[in-house]
Amino acid sequence: MKFLIPRPRFAPLPHEFDGEHHWEINKAGYSLSEVTSALLDDRTVRLAKTFRVHEHAYHRFFVFDK
């Protein structure tokens, strides 16, 4: 059985642009709920699910429906 345990942070880290990542979920100003609402801003799609995989736990995947 595999499971992911998030490491709690008391304050989000500030994001510093490194030339590749314009934003990262859970950095200051980019919570998961804020990113999800921005992705759904045009309301033409519905978020079916969001998940992470054990092999790449740092990545989050979004599945959308029309």
N, CA, C and O atoms as a GROMACS GRO file, in nm:
protein
  264
    1MET      N    1   0.084  -0.117   0.000
    1MET     CA    2   0.000   0.000   0.000
    1MET      C    3   0.089   0.124   0.000
    1MET      O    4   0.184   0.133   0.077
    2LYS      N    5   0.057   0.218  -0.087
    2LYS     CA    6   0.132   0.343  -0.094
    2LYS      C    7   0.038   0.459  -0.059
    2LYS      O    8  -0.080   0.456  -0.093
    3PHE      N    9   0.092   0.559   0.008
    3PHE     CA   10   0.017   0.681   0.035
    3PHE      C   11   0.113   0.796   0.050
    3PHE      O   12   0.232   0.777   0.077
    4LEU      N   13   0.062   0.916   0.031
    4LEU     CA   14   0.142   1.037   0.039
    4LEU      C   15   0.103   1.115   0.164
    4LEU      O   16  -0.015   1.135   0.192
    5ILE      N   17   0.202   1.158   0.238
    5ILE     CA   18   0.178   1.240   0.356
    5ILE      C   19   0.237   1.378   0.328
    5ILE      O   20   0.359   1.392   0.318
    6PRO      N   21   0.152   1.480   0.314
    6PRO     CA   22   0.206   1.614   0.289
    6PRO      C   23   0.282   1.667   0.409
    6PRO      O   24   0.243   1.644   0.524
    7ARG      N   25   0.388   1.738   0.382
    7ARG     CA   26   0.464   1.801   0.489
    7ARG      C   27   0.401   1.938   0.518
    7ARG      O   28   0.395   2.023   0.430
    8PRO      N   29   0.355   1.959   0.640
    8PRO     CA   30   0.291   2.088   0.671
    8PRO      C   31   0.392   2.202   0.675
    8PRO      O   32   0.506   2.184   0.719
    9ARG      N   33   0.349   2.316   0.630
    9ARG     CA   34   0.430   2.438   0.638
    9ARG      C   35   0.347   2.542   0.710
    9ARG      O   36   0.228   2.556   0.684
   10PHE      N   37   0.411   2.614   0.799
   10PHE     CA   38   0.339   2.714   0.876
   10PHE      C   39   0.318   2.842   0.796
   10PHE      O   40   0.222   2.916   0.820
   11ALA      N   41   0.407   2.868   0.701
   11ALA     CA   42   0.392   2.984   0.614
   11ALA      C   43   0.438   2.943   0.474
   11ALA      O   44   0.542   2.879   0.460
   12PRO      N   45   0.361   2.979   0.371
   12PRO     CA   46   0.402   2.942   0.236
   12PRO      C   47   0.533   3.010   0.196
   12PRO      O   48   0.558   3.125   0.232
   13LEU      N   49   0.613   2.938   0.123
   13LEU     CA   50   0.739   2.994   0.075
   13LEU      C   51   0.714   3.095  -0.036
   13LEU      O   52   0.622   3.074  -0.116
   14PRO      N   53   0.790   3.201  -0.044
   14PRO     CA   54   0.775   3.294  -0.157
   14PRO      C   55   0.827   3.228  -0.284
   14PRO      O   56   0.920   3.149  -0.280
   15HIS      N   57   0.765   3.262  -0.396
   15HIS     CA   58   0.808   3.204  -0.523
   15HIS      C   59   0.909   3.295  -0.591
   15HIS      O   60   0.887   3.416  -0.604
   16GLU      N   61   1.019   3.237  -0.632
   16GLU     CA   62   1.120   3.311  -0.709
   16GLU      C   63   1.124   3.252  -0.849
   16GLU      O   64   1.152   3.133  -0.865
   17PHE      N   65   1.098   3.334  -0.949
   17PHE     CA   66   1.096   3.289  -1.088
   17PHE      C   67   1.236   3.246  -1.129
   17PHE      O   68   1.331   3.323  -1.117
   18ASP      N   69   1.248   3.122  -1.177
   18ASP     CA   70   1.379   3.068  -1.215
   18ASP      C   71   1.397   3.058  -1.366
   18ASP      O   72   1.491   2.995  -1.413
   19GLY      N   73   1.308   3.119  -1.443
   19GLY     CA   74   1.316   3.112  -1.588
   19GLY      C   75   1.232   3.000  -1.646
   19GLY      O   76   1.212   2.994  -1.767
   20GLU      N   77   1.183   2.909  -1.562
   20GLU     CA   78   1.102   2.797  -1.609
   20GLU      C   79   0.964   2.794  -1.545
   20GLU      O   80   0.864   2.783  -1.616
   21HIS      N   81   0.957   2.802  -1.416
   21HIS     CA   82   0.829   2.792  -1.346
   21HIS      C   83   0.775   2.931  -1.316
   21HIS      O   84   0.836   3.009  -1.242
   22HIS      N   85   0.660   2.961  -1.374
   22HIS     CA   86   0.598   3.091  -1.350
   22HIS      C   87   0.522   3.093  -1.218
   22HIS      O   88   0.505   3.199  -1.158
   23TRP      N   89   0.476   2.976  -1.173
   23TRP     CA   90   0.408   2.963  -1.044
   23TRP      C   91   0.419   2.819  -0.999
   23TRP      O   92   0.444   2.729  -1.080
   24GLU      N   93   0.399   2.796  -0.870
   24GLU     CA   94   0.398   2.662  -0.814
   24GLU      C   95   0.290   2.655  -0.708
   24GLU      O   96   0.277   2.745  -0.626
   25ILE      N   97   0.213   2.548  -0.710
   25ILE     CA   98   0.106   2.529  -0.614
   25ILE      C   99   0.164   2.522  -0.474
   25ILE      O  100   0.267   2.458  -0.450
   26ASN      N  101   0.097   2.589  -0.383
   26ASN     CA  102   0.131   2.598  -0.240
   26ASN      C  103   0.248   2.690  -0.210
   26ASN      O  104   0.296   2.691  -0.096
   27LYS      N  105   0.294   2.766  -0.306
   27LYS     CA  106   0.387   2.875  -0.276
   27LYS      C  107   0.300   2.996  -0.244
   27LYS      O  108   0.180   2.995  -0.271
   28ALA      N  109   0.357   3.100  -0.189
   28ALA     CA  110   0.281   3.219  -0.149
   28ALA      C  111   0.203   3.274  -0.268
   28ALA      O  112   0.260   3.304  -0.373
   29GLY      N  113   0.072   3.288  -0.251
   29GLY     CA  114  -0.014   3.343  -0.355
   29GLY      C  115  -0.066   3.242  -0.454
   29GLY      O  116  -0.140   3.279  -0.545
   30TYR      N  117  -0.030   3.114  -0.439
   30TYR     CA  118  -0.070   3.011  -0.535
   30TYR      C  119  -0.120   2.886  -0.464
   30TYR      O  120  -0.062   2.778  -0.480
   31SER      N  121  -0.225   2.899  -0.385
   31SER     CA  122  -0.282   2.783  -0.318
   31SER      C  123  -0.352   2.695  -0.420
   31SER      O  124  -0.383   2.739  -0.531
   32LEU      N  125  -0.378   2.571  -0.384
   32LEU     CA  126  -0.445   2.479  -0.476
   32LEU      C  127  -0.582   2.533  -0.516
   32LEU      O  128  -0.621   2.522  -0.633
   33SER      N  129  -0.655   2.590  -0.423
   33SER     CA  130  -0.788   2.643  -0.456
   33SER      C  131  -0.779   2.762  -0.550
   33SER      O  132  -0.864   2.777  -0.638
   34GLU      N  133  -0.678   2.848  -0.534
   34GLU     CA  134  -0.662   2.963  -0.624
   34GLU      C  135  -0.624   2.917  -0.765
   34GLU      O  136  -0.674   2.971  -0.863
   35VAL      N  137  -0.537   2.820  -0.775
   35VAL     CA  138  -0.497   2.768  -0.907
   35VAL      C  139  -0.615   2.698  -0.974
   35VAL      O  140  -0.638   2.718  -1.093
   36THR      N  141  -0.689   2.619  -0.898
   36THR     CA  142  -0.806   2.550  -0.954
   36THR      C  143  -0.910   2.649  -1.004
   36THR      O  144  -0.964   2.631  -1.113
   37SER      N  145  -0.938   2.752  -0.926
   37SER     CA  146  -1.037   2.851  -0.970
   37SER      C  147  -0.989   2.928  -1.093
   37SER      O  148  -1.070   2.965  -1.178
   38ALA      N  149  -0.860   2.954  -1.104
   38ALA     CA  150  -0.807   3.022  -1.223
   38ALA      C  151  -0.818   2.932  -1.346
   38ALA      O  152  -0.846   2.982  -1.456
   39LEU      N  153  -0.796   2.803  -1.330
   39LEU     CA  154  -0.809   2.710  -1.443
   39LEU      C  155  -0.953   2.697  -1.489
   39LEU      O  156  -0.979   2.670  -1.606
   40LEU      N  157  -1.047   2.716  -1.398
   40LEU     CA  158  -1.189   2.702  -1.430
   40LEU      C  159  -1.256   2.836  -1.456
   40LEU      O  160  -1.379   2.844  -1.456
   41ASP      N  161  -1.178   2.939  -1.477
   41ASP     CA  162  -1.231   3.076  -1.490
   41ASP      C  163  -1.326   3.093  -1.607
   41ASP      O  164  -1.423   3.168  -1.596
   42ASP      N  165  -1.301   3.025  -1.720
   42ASP     CA  166  -1.387   3.045  -1.838
   42ASP      C  167  -1.514   2.962  -1.833
   42ASP      O  168  -1.604   2.983  -1.914
   43ARG      N  169  -1.524   2.868  -1.739
   43ARG     CA  170  -1.643   2.786  -1.713
   43ARG      C  171  -1.687   2.702  -1.832
   43ARG      O  172  -1.803   2.662  -1.837
   44THR      N  173  -1.602   2.674  -1.928
   44THR     CA  174  -1.638   2.586  -2.039
   44THR      C  175  -1.599   2.442  -2.010
   44THR      O  176  -1.636   2.351  -2.085
   45VAL      N  177  -1.526   2.421  -1.903
   45VAL     CA  178  -1.486   2.286  -1.864
   45VAL      C  179  -1.520   2.264  -1.717
   45VAL      O  180  -1.542   2.359  -1.642
   46ARG      N  181  -1.523   2.137  -1.677
   46ARG     CA  182  -1.549   2.100  -1.538
   46ARG      C  183  -1.432   2.017  -1.490
   46ARG      O  184  -1.383   1.930  -1.561
   47LEU      N  185  -1.386   2.044  -1.370
   47LEU     CA  186  -1.276   1.967  -1.312
   47LEU      C  187  -1.331   1.834  -1.264
   47LEU      O  188  -1.412   1.830  -1.171
   48ALA      N  189  -1.288   1.724  -1.327
   48ALA     CA  190  -1.334   1.591  -1.288
   48ALA      C  191  -1.259   1.543  -1.165
   48ALA      O  192  -1.320   1.492  -1.071
   49LYS      N  193  -1.126   1.558  -1.166
   49LYS     CA  194  -1.047   1.521  -1.048
   49LYS      C  195  -0.908   1.580  -1.057
   49LYS      O  196  -0.863   1.622  -1.164
   50THR      N  197  -0.842   1.584  -0.945
   50THR     CA  198  -0.703   1.625  -0.936
   50THR      C  199  -0.632   1.524  -0.847
   50THR      O  200  -0.688   1.479  -0.747
   51PHE      N  201  -0.508   1.490  -0.883
   51PHE     CA  202  -0.438   1.387  -0.808
   51PHE      C  203  -0.288   1.398  -0.826
   51PHE      O  204  -0.240   1.469  -0.915
   52ARG      N  205  -0.215   1.328  -0.741
   52ARG     CA  206  -0.070   1.316  -0.753
   52ARG      C  207  -0.037   1.168  -0.763
   52ARG      O  208  -0.115   1.084  -0.717
   53VAL      N  209   0.076   1.133  -0.823
   53VAL     CA  210   0.119   0.994  -0.832
   53VAL      C  211   0.245   0.975  -0.748
   53VAL      O  212   0.321   1.070  -0.728
   54HIS      N  213   0.266   0.855  -0.701
   54HIS     CA  214   0.379   0.828  -0.611
   54HIS      C  215   0.514   0.848  -0.679
   54HIS      O  216   0.610   0.891  -0.615
   55GLU      N  217   0.521   0.818  -0.807
   55GLU     CA  218   0.649   0.830  -0.878
   55GLU      C  219   0.694   0.974  -0.893
   55GLU      O  220   0.814   1.002  -0.898
   56HIS      N  221   0.598   1.066  -0.900
   56HIS     CA  222   0.628   1.210  -0.915
   56HIS      C  223   0.537   1.287  -0.820
   56HIS      O  224   0.450   1.362  -0.864
   57ALA      N  225   0.557   1.269  -0.691
   57ALA     CA  226   0.467   1.328  -0.592
   57ALA      C  227   0.469   1.480  -0.594
   57ALA      O  228   0.377   1.544  -0.542
   58TYR      N  229   0.572   1.540  -0.652
   58TYR     CA  230   0.581   1.686  -0.658
   58TYR      C  231   0.488   1.743  -0.765
   58TYR      O  232   0.457   1.862  -0.763
   59HIS      N  233   0.442   1.659  -0.858
   59HIS     CA  234   0.354   1.704  -0.967
   59HIS      C  235   0.209   1.679  -0.930
   59HIS      O  236   0.177   1.580  -0.864
   60ARG      N  237   0.121   1.768  -0.973
   60ARG     CA  238  -0.023   1.750  -0.955
   60ARG      C  239  -0.086   1.745  -1.093
   60ARG      O  240  -0.052   1.825  -1.181
   61PHE      N  241  -0.178   1.652  -1.112
   61PHE     CA  242  -0.246   1.634  -1.239
   61PHE      C  243  -0.391   1.677  -1.226
   61PHE      O  244  -0.454   1.656  -1.123
   62PHE      N  245  -0.443   1.738  -1.333
   62PHE     CA  246  -0.582   1.784  -1.339
   62PHE      C  247  -0.651   1.713  -1.455
   62PHE      O  248  -0.596   1.707  -1.565
   63VAL      N  249  -0.770   1.660  -1.430
   63VAL     CA  250  -0.850   1.595  -1.535
   63VAL      C  251  -0.976   1.677  -1.550
   63VAL      O  252  -1.048   1.702  -1.453
   64PHE      N  253  -1.004   1.721  -1.675
   64PHE     CA  254  -1.120   1.806  -1.703
   64PHE      C  255  -1.221   1.735  -1.790
   64PHE      O  256  -1.184   1.647  -1.869
   65ASP      N  257  -1.349   1.771  -1.777
   65ASP     CA  258  -1.458   1.728  -1.863
   65ASP      C  259  -1.516   1.851  -1.930
   65ASP      O  260  -1.506   1.962  -1.878
   66LYS      N  261  -1.577   1.830  -2.044
   66LYS     CA  262  -1.649   1.940  -2.110
   66LYS      C  263  -1.790   1.947  -2.062
   66LYS      O  264  -1.865   2.034  -2.106
   0.00000   0.00000   0.00000
